[in-house]
Amino acid sequence: MTSMLASRHVSQAIRRNVVSLPARLHSTSAVNRATEDHEPKFLQAVGMFFDEAAKHSNATAETLKHIKSTDSVLSVTFPMEKDGKTVMIRGYRSQHSRHRLPCKGGIRFASEVDLQEVEALSALMTYKCAVVDVPFGGGKGGIMINPKDWTESELERITRRFTLELCQKNFIGPGVDVPAPDVGTGPREMGWIADTYRNFNPQDVNGAACVTGKALSLGGVRGRTEATGLGVYYGIREFLSFPEVQKKINHHGQVQDSSVIIQGFGNVGYWAAKFFEANGARVTGIVEYDAAVYSEKGLNIEHLSQWRKEHGTFRGFPDAKVIDSPMDLLEAECDVLIPAALERQIGLRNAHKIRAKMIGEAANGPVTPGADAVLRQNGKLIVPDLLLNAGGVCVSYFEWAKNLSHLRFGRMNKRWDERSKEQLLNLVEGNAGRPLSEVERRQMIHGAEEHELVYSGLEDTMIVACNETRQTANAKNIDYRTAAMANSINKIAASLAGSGSIFTHA
Ligand code: NAD
């Protein structure tokens, strides 16, 4: 086993090493079909978006340098046994910024994981947390495995071993760095992480807060599973309601009757599809890596999900047209296209073919900088990842706060609220001279449950962040990505000012 703990300086050296490695193979055919070879890698792309936004921020050049660079990275390699052979497993954790602690960001299991990807994702997490005023720095982790190649017990051993590495190197802890689910991971893996951390730190009374996205029985919060998809829905709904957006893309402004195509039917894509369907949109297409489905009248999301669970693919799904070359469906006409799979799905090869009016980036980094420019030139409206998919980290923040308080949201005040409202209602009824029906009465006095508080907090967060982004975009006449990132840079710069972590010249 080798392991490496790197400070900011060492991180730069590591990056030099990574650059000297053979170019990463973008194994999915989707990426090959979307991007040109000369397009920047993910980390460079995030840096390019940052540089553009920096021009519209108030931060000094010194502060910008500090914000842009990655604080620390951890790279570990450990052996696992598979079919009688030893396989070396590579994993990473990147802490992009510790201007606020803990660092926060998912852990993904995917065969394409590499250090530059994890660093890019951790940088996006820094900007994302600032956009939605979640008081965390940015982190991200990844293990370079295809989870489909491993049994459940092997995955458990890999997850626990990786967590042990994080514990030993102080890359995990409620006040240090808090992972969450991402591609290829979910509540099951988060449970293994929490348990391993607790075994390593039995004295830590706040141990449950070392990871978010846990099952409810392990200290999770209601609403976390669907949070990112729900946030995507709230964000798109908000942008559609802006008159300038309606004018730009010639849209009626309602989710109801809008057509939506979604790429990726995992956690984020599935839940986004559910919320759009439930609110009257027609989800006309879903794109997976092996096949896509299309129905002009709108797909039944639950039927589709059941079919995929039973058959492992969309192929053969009876209620829609099945498309064998799935990437074609990204180019179909629709009001909103939602990439919710992986990065670099819209590049210079397919950007000019996109016919959607609006692109809602549910995935991290789905549009390359070159494609971003082409789409905007073609009058498309892009709602950027650092804003649109922030619902996950927002509700992770609620889960973390719940774990630290050791108290379920609503437990202290639900009955008190109900009694106060009941007294008020009695007064109103007396004055109005008309008693309310039992149903009306129950609806009005109902005290909020945990999931209702979480939904409400998430909705408010998304609405505020969308409007802050809109204001900056309108005031400076810039696109929404640049505006969201400029706002984020200003907030981080403000928190760094006077912190002592930046050298100032007298
Ligand atoms: P997931 O693993 O649950 O789902 C990803 C889905 O995309 C899978 O169904 C997979 O088969 C599919 N997919 C993979 N390659 C594809 C391709 N080339 N074309 C079409 N489909 C493909 O992952 P997730 O948690 O839903 O994450 C999806 C994206 O959202 C990622 O970019 C992730 O970083 C981002 N994100 C996730 C969260 C979260 O809370 N889970 C939060 C913010 C951002």
Boltz pocket constraint, residues with backbone or C-beta under 6 A from the ligand:
constraints:
  - pocket:
      binder: B
      contacts: [[A, 28], [A, 30], [A, 31], [A, 181], [A, 182], [A, 183], [A, 184], [A, 185], [A, 224], [A, 228], [A, 263], [A, 264], [A, 265], [A, 266], [A, 267], [A, 268], [A, 269], [A, 287], [A, 288], [A, 289], [A, 290], [A, 340], [A, 341], [A, 342], [A, 343], [A, 362], [A, 363], [A, 364], [A, 365], [A, 389], [A, 390], [A, 392], [A, 393]]
      max_distance: 6.0
